[in-house]
Each structure stands twice: as structure tokens, then as C-alpha cells.
Amino acid sequence: MEPAAGITERLVERLSCAARMTILTGAGVSHESGVPTFRGEDGLWGKYRAEELATWRAFEADPELVWRWYDYRRQLIADVNPNPAHLAIARLESACDSVVLVTQNVDGLHARAGSTAPVELHGNIWRARCTREQTTLHLPDNPLSEIPPLCPKCGSLLRPDVVWFGEPLPNDAYERADEAACSCDAMLVVGTSAMVRPAASLPLVAKHNGALVVEVNVGLTPISALIDATLVGKAGDVLPELVDRILEHTGGSKSPSSAEAAETTSR
Ligand code: APR
């Protein structure tokens, strides 16, 4: 099969020899599952003004409207499945003990594909948080039986456990993501417009710390000129092939010892 655009043997070698790899994903990795992105031609924001829905002020003004939007998105997502890109990422994680997955997505599709510990920078649409006690809980019913939902413990309003515009990222998640960006030897940046900070800064943090940074996207982004390579193509096409070739190169499991072993045997 013709290699996907840009997956050269040299690139595979360099990615295979990375002792620590971080993968950063955005809405583009879920696009082939049928989940609309935020800024593409069919993007969600195209239909709604972000300020109307994804801000604390909008929620305070009309919690029912905001919850109806999130319930609509949850129903969209409940009917879709992880696509080959999610599955390829999960395969790489299970074969390599040194891959950290950081996602901006709140759809939960990485976990459904088998990723065991995605760092969820922007929260998770399947969780809610009590506006009084700040405790989080899994939202069982889809669609919601009551809108807006109330905390079963104290009766206060629940909010979606996602990060809204103007809100800080969850401390723990951002610290883990920053550590993963600072300490990796290679970063794959998959399906993000790299326009929303601080997530969009992570590839440049990795680059600044000496990592090989490769993006997978259907088009160029503001970071394309600042990183090592852009594999132009759909994540669902590029990632399965890239992961196959990395695992072939490292003999099926990628960890520092096996990567070195693969190096010596290939000499
Ligand atoms: N394969 C790879 N890339 C794709 C695909 C695909 N099949 N389809 C779309 N893309 C790319 C687009 O070219 C775009 O660069 O995915 C990116 C999606 O960008 P956005 O819609 O801006 O999504 P994202 O980068 O995740 O947005 C970041 O902004 O609104 C906030 O909280 C929201 O987490 C989100 C953040």
C-alpha cells in the first residue's frame, strides 16, 4: 500500500527510537467517528456562538439552555464509535509503556477505544460536577431525565464537568500534560487546530525541550511551520499505518530497551 503522505522510513525510525512519546489530540481525531469539530466547515461553533453556551456566564444565565446543548452533544456521541485513529492510539499505548495520551476532547472516545489513562485537559462530557460541593459524578442517563440535573446529595445545580472559555484547566490534568510535553522525546499532535491555549502551547513546549514533534492533520495549522513534520491526511488513515510501522520497527513492543535492541539488530 502506498505509504500515507510523509511517513518516511526515517520518520518511523526516529519515532520508534523515542524513549518517551506524548500524543496530543483534538476534535479532528473524533471527526471520522461522526463527532463535529469546533472550527471546521461543519464545526459546532459555526452553528452556535461559543459565548452563548460554553461559558460560566451563559450557564448562570440559562442553565437549561446550556444543559440542552450538552445533552444534544452527548446523544450525538452516544451513537458513534471510536474510529481507527482512536484504536491505533490505544494499540500504541498498550504496546509501549512510555506513551502518554493528552486529549482536548471531552467525548470519552479514547477510553472507549481502550486508552486506559487519557489526560483529559478539557474535562469529560459524561461527567457532571456539583456547583456547590465541586464533587463529580458520572451522568448515567442519556438523554437526561431532568434538565437541568441536580446533585443527588445536596440538591444543588449540577454543571457539565468540562472546561469553559475563560476557566482554568484542571490543575492535575495540566500539570501531567505539561510534564509529558517537557519530558517526551517525541510528540504526535493529532487533529487539533492548535488555536486554543494552553493546550496549543504543548507542542512548542515539547519542541523547545528537544522533542521530535509531528502533527497529523487534514490541513496545515499555526504550528506546522514550527514543528518537524506535518503528515497531511485523515487521522483514521494515517495513524493505523504509522502505528503499524512503528511497532514493526520495534519488534512489536516499544520501550527503551526494545527500541535499542531493534537498533542493534538492524545495524
Ligand atoms: N483527521 C485529522 N485532522 C482532522 C480531521 C481528520 N479526519 N478532521 C478535521 N481535522 C482537523 C482540522 O483541520 C482542525 O485543524 O482537526 C482540527 C480540529 O480543530 P478544532 O475544531 O479547532 O478542534 P480542537 O483543536 O480540538 O479545538 C480545541 O477548542 O473550542 C475549544 O474546548 C474546545 O477542545 C476544544 C478546543
Residues whose N, C-alpha, C, O or C-beta is under 5 A from the ligand:
A	BS01	APR	G26 A27 G28 H31 E32 T37 F38 R39 G40 Q104 N105 H122 G191 T192 S193 A194 V196 V216 N217 V218 G219 G233 K234 A235
